[in-house]
């Protein structure tokens, strides 16, 4: 394989079957589109495997999954007349680039992809990278998404489908013509359609604001330079072996919480430990929530779509904070917030209520989002079903680069019993040494919790 092979895209022009998507962006989709304009929010789904793949099979399998997923056949137009809209782009294939890389530096190609926004009005809004190593003989398959069309769970399921197609040599479009899922906000249950209930929405926003401030202002991390103009995505990779992962799950259950609660507690405590002072700190934590079971009717993982929201909360941490008490508090607080509909109201906090979003909204949106309190982010997609058709795949994970106001963005998955963490940071805003110190603290806390 040549070191750098890019598709001749003209070879693959064709009209795709199915139901063209032509509509305004949903508030969640609009949020992530504009956030991407502030700071690139691409996310990458990564499969690592023993041995090599056939690039021609990858190409034909990409065609199959593109035909099966309507949102892989669109671009986004932003005009004064019509606002933000998905528009059909049926004649452009998913870009595939194949590279031969060294075993020790393939990760830098992932970091590179996190720094490369999709050009305006480009289509489709996903690209594929195949990285091949010869010593040892391994390969990495990567799907890179614009966040407005997908969330982590749907992206991972799409990668699993792609690998199934590659393994089977699938060329038939069995799912072609599938209907797109409804935009997330259209599927909200009536009790959580806040745009129709201004007084009830105000009460939820007041409760949300009170919770944000329940511990006072968040304690700034002196090593985060949010205003620094340079952006350099970096990833620190770590893993817990299957036996430690199993023990962490068991211990979490014994202590009345979950692995996600443990992950959040580990990151909060590790971040606190980087502070020079030992005064109590108020740390702000955010994480995505999967909304598929919180809409009516519940929605599937496929075809690819964005069905995620964000919740945040403040937590008090000091030198005597008990790990398991904090882990329980994280989950209990999250449940309270979700029960009162905060996941459903999040995007309305930014003035996104379903009305067309015109380009003049970006300036105000940018001011609002950059005024967000410093926070640390944990995104956990949970246990990923093994790909039986390709047992050579030994890891599936994902990665993002934090927004300027985020210290870290830790992306977590479990594959074949192993807990995988990609701790993302922006080296233009966070010194490498501080990021490494927090990451080591997270690892130590999880190891200790699993004992």
C-alpha positions as CSV (number, residue, x, y, z in Angstrom):
1,X,0.0,0.0,0.0
2,X,1.3,3.5,-0.9
3,X,2.1,5.7,2.1
4,X,-0.6,8.2,1.2
5,X,-3.5,7.1,-1.0
6,X,-6.6,9.3,-1.3
7,X,-9.7,8.5,-3.2
8,X,-10.2,9.7,-6.7
9,X,-13.7,10.9,-5.8
10,X,-14.8,11.4,-9.3
11,X,-14.7,7.6,-9.8
12,X,-17.5,7.1,-7.3
13,X,-20.0,9.7,-8.3
14,X,-23.5,8.2,-8.3
15,X,-27.0,9.0,-7.2
16,X,-27.8,7.2,-4.0
17,X,-31.2,5.7,-3.2
18,X,-33.2,6.5,-0.2
19,X,-35.0,9.4,1.5
20,X,-33.1,12.7,1.0
21,X,-32.8,14.8,4.1
22,X,-33.7,18.5,3.6
23,X,-34.7,20.3,6.8
24,X,-33.6,22.8,9.4
25,X,-31.1,21.6,11.9
26,X,-32.6,20.5,15.2
27,X,-31.5,22.7,18.3
28,X,-29.0,20.0,19.3
29,X,-27.6,19.8,15.8
30,X,-27.4,23.6,15.6
31,X,-25.7,23.8,18.9
32,X,-22.9,21.4,17.9
33,X,-22.6,23.0,14.4
34,X,-22.0,26.5,16.0
35,X,-19.8,25.1,18.8
36,X,-17.7,23.5,16.0
37,X,-17.3,27.0,14.5
38,X,-16.0,28.2,17.9
39,X,-13.6,25.3,18.3
40,X,-13.5,22.2,16.1
41,X,-15.7,19.5,17.7
42,X,-14.9,16.5,15.4
43,X,-14.9,13.2,17.1
44,X,-13.1,10.1,16.0
45,X,-14.2,6.4,16.4
46,X,-11.2,4.1,16.4
47,X,-10.9,0.3,15.8
48,X,-7.5,-1.3,16.4
49,X,-6.8,-4.7,15.1
50,X,-4.2,-7.4,14.4
51,X,-3.3,-7.7,10.7
52,X,-4.3,-5.6,7.6
53,X,-7.4,-4.8,5.7
54,X,-8.0,-4.6,2.0
55,X,-8.6,-0.9,1.0
56,X,-10.9,-1.9,-1.8
57,X,-13.1,-3.7,0.6
58,X,-13.1,-0.6,2.9
59,X,-14.1,1.5,-0.1
60,X,-17.0,-0.7,-1.2
61,X,-18.2,-1.1,2.5
62,X,-18.2,2.7,2.9
63,X,-20.5,2.9,0.0
64,X,-22.9,0.4,1.6
65,X,-23.1,2.2,5.0
66,X,-23.5,5.6,3.2
67,X,-26.5,4.2,1.3
68,X,-27.9,2.9,4.6
69,X,-27.6,6.2,6.5
70,X,-29.4,9.3,5.2
71,X,-27.3,11.8,7.2
72,X,-24.2,10.5,5.4
73,X,-25.7,11.9,2.3
74,X,-26.1,15.6,3.3
75,X,-24.2,18.8,3.7
76,X,-25.1,21.9,5.7
77,X,-25.9,25.2,4.2
78,X,-26.2,28.4,6.3
79,X,-27.9,31.4,4.7
80,X,-29.7,34.5,5.7
81,X,-32.8,33.4,3.8
82,X,-33.1,29.9,5.2
83,X,-30.9,29.6,8.3
84,X,-29.1,26.3,9.1
85,X,-30.3,23.5,6.9
86,X,-29.3,20.0,5.9
87,X,-29.4,19.7,2.2
88,X,-29.0,16.5,0.0
89,X,-25.6,15.8,-1.4
90,X,-26.2,12.4,-3.0
91,X,-23.3,12.3,-5.5
92,X,-20.3,12.5,-3.2
93,X,-18.8,9.4,-1.5
94,X,-17.2,9.2,1.9
95,X,-13.6,10.2,1.7
96,X,-11.2,7.4,2.3
97,X,-7.5,8.1,2.9
98,X,-5.0,5.2,3.5
99,X,-1.6,5.7,5.1
100,X,1.3,3.5,6.1
101,X,2.4,4.7,9.5
102,X,4.9,3.7,12.2
103,X,3.5,1.6,15.1
104,X,4.6,4.2,17.6
105,X,3.0,7.3,16.0
106,X,-0.4,6.3,14.6
107,X,-2.1,8.2,17.4
108,X,-0.8,11.5,16.1
109,X,-2.9,11.0,13.0
110,X,-6.0,10.8,15.2
111,X,-4.9,14.0,16.9
112,X,-4.5,15.6,13.4
113,X,-8.0,14.6,12.4
114,X,-9.4,16.2,15.6
115,X,-7.9,19.5,14.5
116,X,-9.2,19.5,10.9
117,X,-12.7,20.9,10.7
118,X,-15.0,20.0,7.8
119,X,-15.0,22.9,5.3
120,X,-18.2,24.9,5.1
121,X,-20.9,23.2,2.9
122,X,-18.7,20.1,2.5
123,X,-20.4,16.7,2.2
124,X,-20.6,14.1,3.5
125,X,-20.0,15.0,7.1
126,X,-17.9,11.9,7.8
127,X,-14.5,10.8,6.6
128,X,-12.6,7.5,6.9
129,X,-8.9,6.9,7.6
130,X,-7.1,3.6,7.3
131,X,-3.7,3.4,9.0
132,X,-1.5,0.4,8.3
133,X,1.6,-0.7,10.3
134,X,4.0,-3.4,9.2
135,X,6.0,-4.1,12.4
136,X,4.1,-5.4,14.2
137,X,1.5,-6.1,11.5
138,X,-1.5,-4.1,12.7
139,X,-4.0,-1.6,11.4
140,X,-6.3,1.1,12.7
141,X,-9.7,2.0,11.1
142,X,-11.0,5.5,11.9
143,X,-14.3,7.2,11.3
144,X,-14.3,11.0,11.8
145,X,-17.6,12.7,12.3
146,X,-19.0,16.3,12.3
147,X,-20.8,16.3,15.6
148,X,-24.0,17.7,14.2
149,X,-24.9,14.4,12.5
150,X,-23.9,11.8,15.1
151,X,-23.2,11.1,18.8
152,X,-20.7,8.5,20.2
153,X,-23.1,5.6,20.4
154,X,-24.4,5.9,16.9
155,X,-20.9,6.5,15.6
156,X,-19.6,3.3,17.2
157,X,-22.5,1.3,15.9
158,X,-21.7,2.6,12.4
159,X,-18.1,1.5,12.7
160,X,-19.2,-2.0,13.9
161,X,-21.5,-2.2,10.8
162,X,-18.6,-1.0,8.5
163,X,-16.3,-3.7,9.9
164,X,-19.0,-6.4,9.5
165,X,-19.3,-5.3,5.8
166,X,-15.6,-5.4,5.3
167,X,-15.3,-8.9,6.9
168,X,-18.2,-10.3,4.7
169,X,-17.2,-8.4,1.5
170,X,-20.7,-7.0,1.5
171,X,-21.6,-4.9,-1.5
172,X,-25.4,-5.2,-1.5
173,X,-27.4,-2.2,0.0
174,X,-29.7,-4.2,2.2
175,X,-30.6,-1.2,4.3
176,X,-30.6,1.3,1.5
177,X,-33.7,3.6,1.4
178,X,-34.0,3.5,5.2
179,X,-36.0,6.4,6.7
180,X,-34.0,8.9,8.7
181,X,-34.7,9.2,12.4
182,X,-36.8,12.2,13.5
183,X,-34.9,15.1,14.8
184,X,-34.3,14.6,18.5
185,X,-36.5,17.5,19.7
186,X,-39.4,16.4,17.6
187,X,-39.4,13.1,19.6
188,X,-39.5,14.7,23.1
189,X,-42.4,13.6,25.2
190,X,-45.1,16.3,25.8
191,X,-44.1,16.9,29.4
192,X,-40.6,17.9,28.3
193,X,-41.4,20.0,25.3
194,X,-40.3,23.1,27.1
195,X,-40.8,25.5,24.2
196,X,-44.6,24.9,24.7
197,X,-44.4,25.5,28.5
198,X,-42.6,28.7,29.2
199,X,-43.6,28.9,32.9
200,X,-42.6,25.3,33.6
201,X,-39.4,25.8,31.6
202,X,-38.6,28.8,33.8
203,X,-38.9,26.7,36.9
204,X,-36.5,24.1,35.5
205,X,-34.0,26.7,34.5
206,X,-34.2,28.3,37.9
207,X,-33.6,24.9,39.6
208,X,-30.7,24.2,37.1
209,X,-29.1,27.6,37.9
210,X,-29.4,27.0,41.7
211,X,-27.7,23.6,41.3
212,X,-24.9,25.1,39.3
213,X,-24.3,27.6,42.1
214,X,-24.9,25.3,45.0
215,X,-21.2,25.1,45.8
216,X,-20.4,28.7,44.8
217,X,-18.3,29.7,41.9
218,X,-16.1,27.0,40.4
219,X,-12.5,27.0,41.4
220,X,-10.3,27.9,38.4
221,X,-7.6,25.6,37.2
222,X,-4.5,27.8,37.0
223,X,-3.0,25.6,34.3
224,X,-5.9,26.0,31.8
225,X,-5.3,29.0,29.5
226,X,-8.7,29.2,28.0
227,X,-8.0,32.3,26.0
228,X,-4.8,31.0,24.3
229,X,-5.4,31.1,20.5
230,X,-3.4,28.0,19.7
231,X,-5.2,24.7,19.4
232,X,-3.3,21.4,19.6
233,X,-5.4,18.2,20.3
234,X,-3.6,15.6,22.2
235,X,-4.6,12.2,23.6
236,X,-3.3,10.3,26.6
237,X,-4.3,6.6,26.2
238,X,-4.7,4.2,29.1
239,X,-6.6,1.0,29.9
240,X,-7.6,-1.2,32.7
241,X,-7.1,-4.9,32.0
242,X,-10.2,-7.1,32.1
243,X,-9.7,-8.4,35.6
244,X,-9.3,-4.9,37.0
245,X,-12.3,-3.7,34.9
246,X,-14.4,-6.5,36.3
247,X,-13.4,-5.6,39.9
248,X,-14.2,-1.9,39.3
249,X,-17.7,-2.9,38.1
250,X,-18.2,-5.1,41.1
251,X,-16.9,-2.5,43.6
252,X,-19.1,0.2,42.0
253,X,-22.2,-1.9,42.5
254,X,-21.2,-2.7,46.1
255,X,-20.9,1.0,46.8
256,X,-24.3,1.8,45.2
257,X,-23.0,3.6,42.2
258,X,-21.8,2.8,38.6
259,X,-18.5,2.7,36.7
260,X,-19.5,6.1,35.2
261,X,-19.8,7.5,38.7
262,X,-16.3,6.0,39.5
263,X,-14.8,7.6,36.4
264,X,-16.2,11.0,37.2
265,X,-15.0,10.8,40.8
266,X,-11.5,9.7,39.7
267,X,-11.3,12.7,37.3
268,X,-12.6,15.2,39.9
269,X,-10.2,14.0,42.6
270,X,-7.2,13.8,40.2
271,X,-8.0,17.4,39.0
272,X,-8.2,18.6,42.6
273,X,-4.8,17.1,43.4
274,X,-3.2,19.2,40.7
275,X,-4.1,22.4,42.7
276,X,-1.2,23.7,44.7
277,X,-3.4,24.8,47.6
278,X,-5.3,22.3,49.8
279,X,-8.3,24.4,50.4
280,X,-11.7,22.9,49.4
281,X,-12.5,23.4,45.7
282,X,-15.7,23.6,43.7
283,X,-15.2,21.7,40.5
284,X,-17.7,21.7,37.6
285,X,-18.3,18.4,35.9
286,X,-20.1,17.8,32.6
287,X,-21.0,14.7,30.6
288,X,-23.2,13.7,27.7
289,X,-26.4,11.7,28.2
290,X,-27.9,9.3,25.6
291,X,-31.4,10.6,25.0
292,X,-32.7,7.6,23.0
293,X,-34.6,6.1,25.9
294,X,-35.9,9.5,27.0
295,X,-37.9,10.3,23.9
296,X,-41.3,8.9,22.7
297,X,-41.1,6.5,21.1
298,X,-37.6,5.3,22.1
299,X,-35.2,5.5,19.2
300,X,-32.7,3.0,17.9
301,X,-28.9,3.5,17.5
302,X,-29.2,3.2,13.7
303,X,-29.3,5.0,11.3
304,X,-26.7,7.5,12.4
305,X,-28.2,10.5,14.2
306,X,-27.5,12.9,17.1
307,X,-29.5,11.9,20.1
308,X,-27.4,13.3,23.0
309,X,-27.6,16.1,25.4
310,X,-25.4,17.5,28.2
311,X,-25.7,17.9,31.9
312,X,-23.4,19.7,34.3
313,X,-23.1,20.0,38.1
314,X,-20.8,21.4,40.7
315,X,-19.1,19.2,43.3
316,X,-17.1,20.1,46.4
317,X,-13.8,18.3,46.6
318,X,-11.1,18.5,49.3
319,X,-8.3,16.4,50.6
320,X,-10.6,14.2,52.7
321,X,-13.2,13.5,49.9
322,X,-14.3,9.9,49.9
323,X,-14.0,8.4,46.5
324,X,-17.2,6.3,46.7
325,X,-19.3,9.0,48.4
326,X,-18.4,11.3,45.5
327,X,-19.1,8.6,42.9
328,X,-22.6,8.1,44.4
329,X,-23.2,11.9,44.6
330,X,-22.4,12.2,40.9
331,X,-25.0,9.6,39.8
332,X,-27.6,10.8,42.3
333,X,-27.3,14.4,41.1
334,X,-27.4,13.3,37.5
335,X,-30.6,11.4,38.1
336,X,-32.2,14.4,39.8
337,X,-31.3,16.6,36.9
338,X,-32.5,14.2,34.2
339,X,-35.8,13.5,36.1
340,X,-36.7,17.1,36.0
341,X,-36.0,17.4,32.3
342,X,-32.6,19.2,32.2
343,X,-31.3,17.0,29.4
344,X,-34.4,18.1,27.4
345,X,-33.9,21.8,28.1
346,X,-30.2,22.1,27.7
347,X,-30.1,23.5,24.2
348,X,-32.8,26.1,25.0
349,X,-30.4,27.6,27.4
350,X,-28.5,28.9,24.3
351,X,-31.7,30.3,22.7
352,X,-32.1,27.3,20.4
353,X,-35.9,26.6,20.4
354,X,-36.4,25.1,16.9
355,X,-36.7,28.4,15.0
356,X,-34.4,28.8,12.0
357,X,-30.9,29.8,13.0
358,X,-29.5,32.6,10.9
359,X,-25.7,33.4,10.5
360,X,-26.0,36.5,12.7
361,X,-26.6,34.2,15.7
362,X,-23.0,33.0,15.8
363,X,-21.5,36.1,17.4
364,X,-23.8,35.9,20.4
365,X,-23.6,32.2,20.7
366,X,-19.8,32.4,20.7
367,X,-19.9,34.9,23.6
368,X,-22.3,32.6,25.6
369,X,-20.4,29.4,25.1
370,X,-17.0,30.9,25.9
371,X,-18.5,32.3,29.1
372,X,-19.2,28.7,30.3
373,X,-17.6,27.9,33.6
374,X,-14.4,25.8,33.5
375,X,-15.3,22.2,33.6
376,X,-14.0,18.7,33.1
377,X,-15.8,16.3,30.8
378,X,-16.3,12.5,31.0
379,X,-18.1,10.7,28.2
380,X,-18.7,7.0,28.7
381,X,-20.4,4.9,26.0
382,X,-20.2,1.7,28.1
383,X,-19.7,-1.8,27.0
384,X,-19.4,-2.2,23.2
385,X,-20.6,-5.6,21.8
386,X,-17.7,-7.5,20.3
387,X,-17.5,-7.7,16.5
388,X,-17.8,-11.5,16.0
389,X,-17.2,-11.2,12.3
390,X,-13.7,-9.8,12.9
391,X,-12.1,-11.2,16.0
392,X,-8.8,-9.5,15.1
393,X,-10.4,-6.3,16.4
394,X,-9.0,-5.9,19.9
395,X,-10.0,-2.3,20.8
396,X,-12.7,0.2,19.9
397,X,-12.6,3.6,21.4
398,X,-13.3,7.2,20.6
399,X,-11.7,10.6,21.1
400,X,-12.5,14.4,21.1
401,X,-10.6,17.5,21.9
402,X,-11.9,19.7,24.7
403,X,-13.6,23.1,24.2
404,X,-11.5,26.1,25.4
405,X,-13.2,26.1,28.8
406,X,-12.7,22.4,29.4
407,X,-9.6,21.0,31.1
408,X,-10.0,17.5,29.8
409,X,-12.4,15.4,27.7
410,X,-12.1,11.8,28.7
411,X,-13.7,9.4,26.3
412,X,-14.4,6.0,27.8
413,X,-15.5,2.7,26.3
414,X,-15.2,-1.0,27.3
415,X,-14.3,-3.6,24.6
416,X,-13.7,-7.3,25.2
417,X,-13.8,-6.6,29.0
418,X,-11.1,-3.9,28.9
419,X,-11.8,-0.4,30.0
420,X,-10.3,2.1,27.5
421,X,-9.7,5.8,28.2
422,X,-8.7,8.4,25.7
423,X,-8.0,11.5,27.8
424,X,-8.1,14.4,25.4
425,X,-6.6,17.8,26.1
426,X,-5.6,20.9,24.1
427,X,-1.8,21.3,24.4
428,X,-2.3,24.9,23.2
429,X,-4.1,25.6,26.5
430,X,-3.0,22.9,28.9
431,X,0.7,22.1,29.6
432,X,1.6,18.6,28.7
433,X,3.0,18.0,32.2
434,X,-0.3,19.0,33.9
435,X,-2.4,16.9,31.6
436,X,-0.1,13.9,32.3
437,X,-0.3,14.5,36.0
438,X,-4.1,14.5,36.0
439,X,-4.2,11.5,33.7
440,X,-1.9,9.6,36.1
441,X,-4.1,10.6,39.0
442,X,-7.2,9.2,37.1
443,X,-5.4,5.9,36.5
444,X,-4.2,5.6,40.1
445,X,-7.7,6.4,41.5
446,X,-9.3,3.8,39.3
447,X,-6.7,1.2,40.1
448,X,-7.1,1.8,43.8
449,X,-11.0,1.7,43.5
450,X,-10.7,-1.7,41.7
451,X,-8.6,-3.3,44.5
